[in-house]
Amino acid sequence: MQVNIEKLRGKMAENSTSGTELAKAIGMDESTFYRKMKAKGLAFTIAQMHNIVDKLNLTDEEAISIFLADNSHKCEKSTNGQLQ
């Protein structure tokens, strides 16, 4: 699952939060955070993603667009309202 790093950086900027500050806030070493960002977020754990969502006060829609955008087509509803 690839993270939309540009949107994540945008939300960090909106919250006036640097990578260093966010890394500390989620209990991660700064160099580890930047390495994961450089890898397009592929190595973020689910817990780390949840912590980022909490620290940046992201809405559900924002979190989905950042962390689940490339998988969102897998959760489309069929005509009978059931998830496919």
N, CA, C and O atoms as CSV, one atom per row, in Angstrom:
chain,resi,resn,atom,element,x,y,z
A,1,MET,N,N,0.840,-1.163,0.000
A,1,MET,CA,C,0.000,0.000,0.000
A,1,MET,C,C,0.893,1.235,0.000
A,1,MET,O,O,1.722,1.407,0.893
A,2,GLN,N,N,0.726,2.068,-0.972
A,2,GLN,CA,C,1.534,3.276,-1.089
A,2,GLN,C,C,0.803,4.443,-0.455
A,2,GLN,O,O,-0.397,4.620,-0.664
A,3,VAL,N,N,1.519,5.230,0.312
A,3,VAL,CA,C,0.963,6.397,0.980
A,3,VAL,C,C,1.112,7.598,0.057
A,3,VAL,O,O,2.132,7.749,-0.617
A,4,ASN,N,N,0.084,8.461,0.027
A,4,ASN,CA,C,0.157,9.689,-0.753
A,4,ASN,C,C,0.971,10.694,0.070
A,4,ASN,O,O,0.429,11.455,0.870
A,5,ILE,N,N,2.273,10.669,-0.151
A,5,ILE,CA,C,3.207,11.478,0.632
A,5,ILE,C,C,2.966,12.965,0.424
A,5,ILE,O,O,3.105,13.747,1.365
A,6,GLU,N,N,2.607,13.370,-0.785
A,6,GLU,CA,C,2.371,14.793,-1.045
A,6,GLU,C,C,1.205,15.311,-0.213
A,6,GLU,O,O,1.283,16.405,0.345
A,7,LYS,N,N,0.124,14.538,-0.122
A,7,LYS,CA,C,-1.012,14.950,0.716
A,7,LYS,C,C,-0.612,14.958,2.189
A,7,LYS,O,O,-1.003,15.852,2.939
A,8,LEU,N,N,0.163,13.967,2.595
A,8,LEU,CA,C,0.618,13.918,3.982
A,8,LEU,C,C,1.474,15.140,4.297
A,8,LEU,O,O,1.298,15.763,5.344
A,9,ARG,N,N,2.384,15.485,3.417
A,9,ARG,CA,C,3.219,16.679,3.626
A,9,ARG,C,C,2.358,17.939,3.673
A,9,ARG,O,O,2.612,18.845,4.467
A,10,GLY,N,N,1.339,17.987,2.817
A,10,GLY,CA,C,0.436,19.133,2.815
A,10,GLY,C,C,-0.291,19.283,4.139
A,10,GLY,O,O,-0.434,20.394,4.649
A,11,LYS,N,N,-0.755,18.165,4.702
A,11,LYS,CA,C,-1.447,18.204,5.989
A,11,LYS,C,C,-0.483,18.569,7.112
A,11,LYS,O,O,-0.861,19.250,8.066
A,12,MET,N,N,0.757,18.117,6.997
A,12,MET,CA,C,1.759,18.503,7.982
A,12,MET,C,C,1.967,20.015,7.930
A,12,MET,O,O,2.047,20.668,8.971
A,13,ALA,N,N,2.056,20.572,6.721
A,13,ALA,CA,C,2.242,22.018,6.562
A,13,ALA,C,C,1.038,22.786,7.105
A,13,ALA,O,O,1.201,23.808,7.771
A,14,GLU,N,N,-0.173,22.294,6.820
A,14,GLU,CA,C,-1.387,22.943,7.329
A,14,GLU,C,C,-1.395,22.991,8.852
A,14,GLU,O,O,-1.906,23.941,9.447
A,15,ASN,N,N,-0.829,21.970,9.477
A,15,ASN,CA,C,-0.766,21.890,10.934
A,15,ASN,C,C,0.519,22.487,11.502
A,15,ASN,O,O,0.783,22.382,12.700
A,16,SER,N,N,1.323,23.117,10.628
A,16,SER,CA,C,2.608,23.693,11.037
A,16,SER,C,C,3.449,22.684,11.813
A,16,SER,O,O,4.049,23.004,12.839
A,17,THR,N,N,3.477,21.460,11.295
A,17,THR,CA,C,4.202,20.370,11.938
A,17,THR,C,C,5.319,19.885,11.024
A,17,THR,O,O,5.076,19.526,9.872
A,18,SER,N,N,6.526,19.877,11.535
A,18,SER,CA,C,7.660,19.371,10.759
A,18,SER,C,C,7.728,17.852,10.883
A,18,SER,O,O,7.078,17.256,11.742
A,19,GLY,N,N,8.510,17.251,10.031
A,19,GLY,CA,C,8.720,15.813,10.121
A,19,GLY,C,C,9.343,15.428,11.448
A,19,GLY,O,O,9.004,14.398,12.031
A,20,THR,N,N,10.251,16.260,11.917
A,20,THR,CA,C,10.898,16.007,13.203
A,20,THR,C,C,9.872,16.023,14.327
A,20,THR,O,O,9.880,15.147,15.192
A,21,GLU,N,N,8.987,17.020,14.316
A,21,GLU,CA,C,7.962,17.133,15.358
A,21,GLU,C,C,6.980,15.965,15.297
A,21,GLU,O,O,6.602,15.405,16.326
A,22,LEU,N,N,6.571,15.604,14.078
A,22,LEU,CA,C,5.621,14.503,13.936
A,22,LEU,C,C,6.253,13.183,14.369
A,22,LEU,O,O,5.613,12.370,15.036
A,23,ALA,N,N,7.501,12.979,13.988
A,23,ALA,CA,C,8.198,11.755,14.393
A,23,ALA,C,C,8.223,11.634,15.917
A,23,ALA,O,O,7.915,10.576,16.467
A,24,LYS,N,N,8.589,12.715,16.588
A,24,LYS,CA,C,8.631,12.698,18.052
A,24,LYS,C,C,7.245,12.463,18.629
A,24,LYS,O,O,7.093,11.722,19.600
A,25,ALA,N,N,6.228,13.091,18.036
A,25,ALA,CA,C,4.861,12.970,18.548
A,25,ALA,C,C,4.319,11.549,18.453
A,25,ALA,O,O,3.496,11.137,19.271
A,26,ILE,N,N,4.786,10.797,17.447
A,26,ILE,CA,C,4.295,9.426,17.288
A,26,ILE,C,C,5.275,8.402,17.853
A,26,ILE,O,O,5.085,7.197,17.690
A,27,GLY,N,N,6.331,8.889,18.522
A,27,GLY,CA,C,7.270,7.994,19.179
A,27,GLY,C,C,8.218,7.279,18.236
A,27,GLY,O,O,8.584,6.126,18.463
A,28,MET,N,N,8.610,7.966,17.184
A,28,MET,CA,C,9.495,7.364,16.187
A,28,MET,C,C,10.768,8.197,16.085
A,28,MET,O,O,10.732,9.421,16.207
A,29,ASP,N,N,11.879,7.530,15.862
A,29,ASP,CA,C,13.128,8.216,15.618
A,29,ASP,C,C,13.005,9.045,14.341
A,29,ASP,O,O,12.420,8.598,13.354
A,30,GLU,N,N,13.553,10.241,14.368
A,30,GLU,CA,C,13.463,11.156,13.225
A,30,GLU,C,C,14.007,10.534,11.936
A,30,GLU,O,O,13.388,10.662,10.880
A,31,SER,N,N,15.140,9.873,12.016
A,31,SER,CA,C,15.729,9.280,10.807
A,31,SER,C,C,14.850,8.152,10.261
A,31,SER,O,O,14.757,7.967,9.047
A,32,THR,N,N,14.214,7.408,11.149
A,32,THR,CA,C,13.301,6.352,10.714
A,32,THR,C,C,12.102,6.954,10.006
A,32,THR,O,O,11.675,6.449,8.968
A,33,PHE,N,N,11.551,8.034,10.559
A,33,PHE,CA,C,10.411,8.700,9.948
A,33,PHE,C,C,10.754,9.171,8.540
A,33,PHE,O,O,10.003,8.915,7.600
A,34,TYR,N,N,11.887,9.859,8.389
A,34,TYR,CA,C,12.273,10.367,7.072
A,34,TYR,C,C,12.571,9.234,6.089
A,34,TYR,O,O,12.288,9.360,4.897
A,35,ARG,N,N,13.133,8.147,6.572
A,35,ARG,CA,C,13.386,6.992,5.705
A,35,ARG,C,C,12.062,6.412,5.206
A,35,ARG,O,O,11.953,6.043,4.037
A,36,LYS,N,N,11.067,6.328,6.068
A,36,LYS,CA,C,9.760,5.810,5.667
A,36,LYS,C,C,9.072,6.771,4.700
A,36,LYS,O,O,8.409,6.334,3.759
A,37,MET,N,N,9.224,8.069,4.923
A,37,MET,CA,C,8.649,9.055,3.998
A,37,MET,C,C,9.304,8.931,2.621
A,37,MET,O,O,8.627,9.000,1.595
A,38,LYS,N,N,10.611,8.750,2.608
A,38,LYS,CA,C,11.340,8.630,1.339
A,38,LYS,C,C,10.906,7.379,0.580
A,38,LYS,O,O,10.925,7.356,-0.650
A,39,ALA,N,N,10.511,6.333,1.320
A,39,ALA,CA,C,10.045,5.083,0.716
A,39,ALA,C,C,8.539,5.152,0.407
A,39,ALA,O,O,7.890,4.120,0.234
A,40,LYS,N,N,7.994,6.367,0.342
A,40,LYS,CA,C,6.580,6.617,0.041
A,40,LYS,C,C,5.653,5.992,1.073
A,40,LYS,O,O,4.532,5.592,0.757
A,41,GLY,N,N,6.128,5.913,2.298
A,41,GLY,CA,C,5.293,5.447,3.387
A,41,GLY,C,C,5.030,3.957,3.411
A,41,GLY,O,O,4.218,3.483,4.205
A,42,LEU,N,N,5.707,3.209,2.550
A,42,LEU,CA,C,5.436,1.774,2.452
A,42,LEU,C,C,5.710,1.019,3.751
A,42,LEU,O,O,5.130,-0.042,3.982
A,43,ALA,N,N,6.578,1.550,4.590
A,43,ALA,CA,C,6.947,0.828,5.799
A,43,ALA,C,C,6.212,1.317,7.046
A,43,ALA,O,O,6.480,0.818,8.139
A,44,PHE,N,N,5.289,2.283,6.915
A,44,PHE,CA,C,4.514,2.698,8.091
A,44,PHE,C,C,3.637,1.544,8.542
A,44,PHE,O,O,2.980,0.893,7.730
A,45,THR,N,N,3.633,1.300,9.839
A,45,THR,CA,C,2.730,0.277,10.374
A,45,THR,C,C,1.333,0.880,10.512
A,45,THR,O,O,1.160,2.096,10.436
A,46,ILE,N,N,0.369,0.039,10.710
A,46,ILE,CA,C,-0.998,0.530,10.908
A,46,ILE,C,C,-1.060,1.401,12.159
A,46,ILE,O,O,-1.719,2.440,12.157
A,47,ALA,N,N,-0.390,0.994,13.212
A,47,ALA,CA,C,-0.370,1.790,14.444
A,47,ALA,C,C,0.248,3.168,14.195
A,47,ALA,O,O,-0.246,4.172,14.708
A,48,GLN,N,N,1.323,3.214,13.413
A,48,GLN,CA,C,1.953,4.496,13.103
A,48,GLN,C,C,1.009,5.372,12.278
A,48,GLN,O,O,0.931,6.581,12.493
A,49,MET,N,N,0.297,4.759,11.338
A,49,MET,CA,C,-0.671,5.521,10.540
A,49,MET,C,C,-1.761,6.094,11.434
A,49,MET,O,O,-2.139,7.256,11.282
A,50,HIS,N,N,-2.267,5.292,12.363
A,50,HIS,CA,C,-3.286,5.771,13.300
A,50,HIS,C,C,-2.750,6.931,14.140
A,50,HIS,O,O,-3.457,7.911,14.375
A,51,ASN,N,N,-1.517,6.818,14.585
A,51,ASN,CA,C,-0.907,7.889,15.375
A,51,ASN,C,C,-0.764,9.169,14.565
A,51,ASN,O,O,-0.991,10.261,15.087
A,52,ILE,N,N,-0.392,9.047,13.300
A,52,ILE,CA,C,-0.268,10.216,12.433
A,52,ILE,C,C,-1.636,10.865,12.249
A,52,ILE,O,O,-1.765,12.087,12.325
A,53,VAL,N,N,-2.649,10.049,12.009
A,53,VAL,CA,C,-4.024,10.559,11.859
A,53,VAL,C,C,-4.424,11.334,13.112
A,53,VAL,O,O,-4.974,12.431,13.016
A,54,ASP,N,N,-4.153,10.771,14.277
A,54,ASP,CA,C,-4.500,11.435,15.542
A,54,ASP,C,C,-3.727,12.739,15.724
A,54,ASP,O,O,-4.318,13.765,16.060
A,55,LYS,N,N,-2.429,12.709,15.508
A,55,LYS,CA,C,-1.590,13.889,15.747
A,55,LYS,C,C,-1.898,15.024,14.782
A,55,LYS,O,O,-1.770,16.194,15.143
A,56,LEU,N,N,-2.310,14.689,13.542
A,56,LEU,CA,C,-2.629,15.728,12.558
A,56,LEU,C,C,-4.121,16.048,12.524
A,56,LEU,O,O,-4.568,16.872,11.726
A,57,ASN,N,N,-4.893,15.389,13.398
A,57,ASN,CA,C,-6.346,15.597,13.451
A,57,ASN,C,C,-6.994,15.444,12.073
A,57,ASN,O,O,-7.795,16.282,11.656
A,58,LEU,N,N,-6.639,14.367,11.376
A,58,LEU,CA,C,-7.175,14.131,10.042
A,58,LEU,C,C,-8.605,13.602,10.127
A,58,LEU,O,O,-8.946,12.834,11.026
A,59,THR,N,N,-9.426,14.026,9.181
A,59,THR,CA,C,-10.768,13.458,9.075
A,59,THR,C,C,-10.640,12.065,8.476
A,59,THR,O,O,-9.583,11.695,7.966
A,60,ASP,N,N,-11.714,11.301,8.538
A,60,ASP,CA,C,-11.698,9.971,7.925
A,60,ASP,C,C,-11.380,10.072,6.437
A,60,ASP,O,O,-10.597,9.283,5.908
A,61,GLU,N,N,-11.988,11.039,5.771
A,61,GLU,CA,C,-11.764,11.205,4.333
A,61,GLU,C,C,-10.314,11.547,4.026
A,61,GLU,O,O,-9.737,11.031,3.070
A,62,GLU,N,N,-9.723,12.425,4.845
A,62,GLU,CA,C,-8.320,12.781,4.646
A,62,GLU,C,C,-7.422,11.568,4.871
A,62,GLU,O,O,-6.498,11.325,4.096
A,63,ALA,N,N,-7.690,10.814,5.921
A,63,ALA,CA,C,-6.879,9.628,6.216
A,63,ALA,C,C,-6.971,8.619,5.085
A,63,ALA,O,O,-5.961,8.039,4.686
A,64,ILE,N,N,-8.172,8.406,4.564
A,64,ILE,CA,C,-8.361,7.466,3.458
A,64,ILE,C,C,-7.611,7.949,2.227
A,64,ILE,O,O,-6.950,7.158,1.553
A,65,SER,N,N,-7.706,9.240,1.926
A,65,SER,CA,C,-7.045,9.755,0.728
A,65,SER,C,C,-5.526,9.700,0.843
A,65,SER,O,O,-4.830,9.629,-0.170
A,66,ILE,N,N,-5.014,9.733,2.052
A,66,ILE,CA,C,-3.565,9.664,2.257
A,66,ILE,C,C,-3.079,8.217,2.341
A,66,ILE,O,O,-2.119,7.845,1.666
A,67,PHE,N,N,-3.732,7.408,3.160
A,67,PHE,CA,C,-3.215,6.076,3.451
A,67,PHE,C,C,-3.846,4.939,2.657
A,67,PHE,O,O,-3.255,3.864,2.562
A,68,LEU,N,N,-5.018,5.145,2.089
A,68,LEU,CA,C,-5.705,4.049,1.404
A,68,LEU,C,C,-6.102,4.370,-0.028
A,68,LEU,O,O,-6.873,3.621,-0.627
A,69,ALA,N,N,-5.609,5.441,-0.582
A,69,ALA,CA,C,-6.063,5.886,-1.900
A,69,ALA,C,C,-5.896,4.829,-2.979
A,69,ALA,O,O,-6.791,4.662,-3.807
A,70,ASP,N,N,-4.789,4.117,-2.997
A,70,ASP,CA,C,-4.573,3.142,-4.066
A,70,ASP,C,C,-5.381,1.872,-3.878
A,70,ASP,O,O,-5.423,1.031,-4.776
A,71,ASN,N,N,-6.030,1.714,-2.718
A,71,ASN,CA,C,-6.859,0.536,-2.469
A,71,ASN,C,C,-8.345,0.862,-2.379
A,71,ASN,O,O,-9.161,-0.036,-2.169
A,72,SER,N,N,-8.708,2.138,-2.535
A,72,SER,CA,C,-10.099,2.530,-2.312
A,72,SER,C,C,-11.051,1.888,-3.306
A,72,SER,O,O,-12.220,1.688,-2.976
A,73,HIS,N,N,-10.596,1.555,-4.516
A,73,HIS,CA,C,-11.464,0.931,-5.506
A,73,HIS,C,C,-11.919,-0.460,-5.062
A,73,HIS,O,O,-12.907,-0.980,-5.582
A,74,LYS,N,N,-11.220,-1.060,-4.118
A,74,LYS,CA,C,-11.567,-2.398,-3.643
A,74,LYS,C,C,-12.754,-2.384,-2.686
A,74,LYS,O,O,-13.294,-3.440,-2.354
A,75,CYS,N,N,-13.164,-1.204,-2.243
A,75,CYS,CA,C,-14.251,-1.092,-1.279
A,75,CYS,C,C,-15.494,-0.434,-1.877
A,75,CYS,O,O,-16.337,0.086,-1.147
A,76,GLU,N,N,-15.603,-0.457,-3.180
A,76,GLU,CA,C,-16.766,0.147,-3.812
A,76,GLU,C,C,-18.005,-0.704,-3.554
A,76,GLU,O,O,-17.927,-1.931,-3.483
A,77,LYS,N,N,-19.136,-0.044,-3.417
A,77,LYS,CA,C,-20.386,-0.754,-3.181
A,77,LYS,C,C,-21.016,-1.164,-4.495
A,77,LYS,O,O,-20.962,-0.433,-5.484
A,78,SER,N,N,-21.612,-2.344,-4.490
A,78,SER,CA,C,-22.337,-2.808,-5.668
A,78,SER,C,C,-23.702,-2.134,-5.687
A,78,SER,O,O,-24.023,-1.365,-4.781
A,79,THR,N,N,-24.500,-2.408,-6.696
A,79,THR,CA,C,-25.814,-1.788,-6.816
A,79,THR,C,C,-26.754,-2.202,-5.708
A,79,THR,O,O,-27.735,-1.502,-5.457
A,80,ASN,N,N,-26.494,-3.320,-5.025
A,80,ASN,CA,C,-27.376,-3.743,-3.932
A,80,ASN,C,C,-26.881,-3.255,-2.570
A,80,ASN,O,O,-27.416,-3.659,-1.537
A,81,GLY,N,N,-25.854,-2.383,-2.558
A,81,GLY,CA,C,-25.372,-1.799,-1.328
A,81,GLY,C,C,-24.335,-2.603,-0.582
A,81,GLY,O,O,-23.860,-2.158,0.462
A,82,GLN,N,N,-23.963,-3.774,-1.078
A,82,GLN,CA,C,-22.981,-4.622,-0.428
A,82,GLN,C,C,-21.580,-4.226,-0.890
A,82,GLN,O,O,-21.372,-3.862,-2.047
A,83,LEU,N,N,-20.645,-4.303,0.016
A,83,LEU,CA,C,-19.248,-4.047,-0.350
A,83,LEU,C,C,-18.738,-5.177,-1.223
A,83,LEU,O,O,-19.034,-6.350,-0.995
A,84,GLN,N,N,-17.978,-4.803,-2.207
A,84,GLN,CA,C,-17.397,-5.817,-3.091
A,84,GLN,C,C,-15.954,-6.078,-2.728
A,84,GLN,O,O,-15.297,-6.904,-3.363
